[in-house]
Amino acid sequence: MIVTDQHRWDTVGAHGSPMDLTPNIDQLAAEGLRFDNAVTPQPVCGSSQSVIHTGRYATETGVWRHSLPLADGERTLAHYFAENGYETGFVGSWHLAGTFDEPVPTSHRGGYEDFWIGADVPEFMTQPTEGMLFDENGEPVTFDKYRADAFADFAIDAIETLSEPFFLMVGFLEPHDQNDQQTFVAPEGYAERYRNNPYVPPDLRDRPGNWFNELPDYYGAVERIDECIGRLTDTLARTGVRDETIVAFTSDHGCHFRSRPGEYKRTCHDASVHVPAVLHGPGIDAGRVVERTVSLVDWAPTILDAAGNDVPESMHGHSLLDDDHPRMGEAFIQLSGSEIGRAIRTDRWKLGVSAPTLTGWRGGKAEKSSDHYVERYLYNLARDPAEQVNLVGRPEYRAVFERLRDRLLEYIRDVEGEDPTIDPVSNPGYQDY
C-alpha cells in the first residue's frame, strides 16, 4: 500500500492530467482498477491516515485532528494481516503516535512489527534533501538525498527483507510542502521543466493563492514520486513477486494552494478531498474504472477483501469490490483543524456545513464536533466541477439543501452518535466569512 501526501488527483495522467507526470501510476491504472472520484473523509494528514489504516472515521479512531495519537485498542490493517500469517512492515510518514520528533515506540506503531523505518511527523524533522527517520529500535536512520528517493530506498529494503506473504505500507511525504520553508521543493532540475507553461487546473484559475509560484515544484515532486513508485514495482518484479502482489495507491488528501480560505487543505472543496486511487494485482479487474463517488473509509476493507481476507464488522467501511456496496455514490467528510465542519459529496452535489462560532469556522481545534452547524458551501458538481459558484442560500436550491442535509445528518448520527441541527445560511455576515 502506497500513500502519498497532499497529492491532487488531477496530477495523475490516468485521472485526466495532460502533464504526463505519472507513467508508472498510469500503467498500474491501465492494468488494474481506477477510482476516478475517491474522496478522503478527513482532509488533513494524521486524521486521514487513521481512516486509511483502520476503515473507521476519524472521530472513531481518536485522530479527529492532526497530532493526536491513534486511540488505544484501535486495530489497523497490520493487525488483521498479521493474524492471517503475513509479515508486516512500515516505511515513512506515520502521523498516528503523537510523538512528534521522538521515535515511535512499538506500542504506538499500529501493529507493524517485522520492519519499521519511520517517523511520526517527518515534514517537521526532515528537509527535502536530508534528514532522519527511526528504525525498529528507535535508532536514527539518516539520509542525504531527495527525501522521496530515500523513502523508496527504505521500502526496497523492506521488500527484500520481509518474508512472504507480507503487507508493506509506504507513506511518502511528497508532494507535501516543506513546512519550515513554506514552499514546495522538487528535485534539482525538475521544477524548471514546468516553469514556463504549467497546466493550471480549473479550480485555481482566476483565484488567489500561491499556485502560480508553487505549481512547477509541485509537479516536479509528483513526477519524482511516480519514478519512485516505478522503482518499487520494479523491485517486486526483480524479487519474483510482482504477479502475486496487490499494489494499492492513494493519497491522504489533496491541495488547493491557499486558494480556499488561506489553506492548502482542510476544507471540503474537491481540490482538498478528491484524491487519486488505483488498485492493481491478481484478482483485480484490469482496465476497470469506477466513476461513482467512493470514500477512503472503504480503502482498508477493500485491501483486505482483495487479498482474500474477511472484513471485520468493526470497520465502518465496505469493500469497493462489492457490487452491492451500500454507500457507493456518496462520501461523508469530517473537518477539523481550521473549522468544525461536516460535508457530504455525492456524484452530483456537495454540501458543506460549519459550526458558526469563532472556534468553529476559524479555530477548529477546540472541539471534535458541534451541536449546531450552518450551511456554508453548496456546489453542483455536474455543472460546476471546479466549484467556482457557491449556491449557498439560494432559495431555488432549498430542496437540494434539505435533501443533502437529511442525508448528512444520517451520517452524523450513525458515525458520531450525535444529533445536531443544521440550518440554511441566513446571516450575510457569516456568508462573508
Buried (B, 14 or more C-beta within 10 A) or exposed (E): BBBBBBBBBBBBBBBEBEBEBBBBBBBBBBBBBBBBBBBBBBBBBBBBBBBBBBBBBBBBBBBBBBBBBBBEEBBBBBBBBBEEEBBBBBBBBBBBBBBEEEBBEEEBBBBBBBBBBBBBBBBEBBBBBEBBBBBBEEEEBEBEEBBBBBBBBBBBBBBEEBEEBBBBBBBBBBBBBBEEEEBBBBBEEBBEBBEEEBBEBBBBEEBEBBBEEBBBBBBBBBBBBBBBBBBBBEBBEEEEBBEEBBBBBBBBBBBBBBBBBEBBBBBBBBBBBBBBBBBBBEEBEEEEEBEBBBBBBBBBBBBBBBBEBEBBEEBBBBBBBBEEBEBBBBBBBBBBBBBBBBBBBBEEBBBBBBBBBEBBBBBBBBBBBBEBBBBBBBBBBEEBEBBEEBBBBBEEBEEBBEEBBEBBBEBBEEBBEEEBEBBBBEEEEBBEB
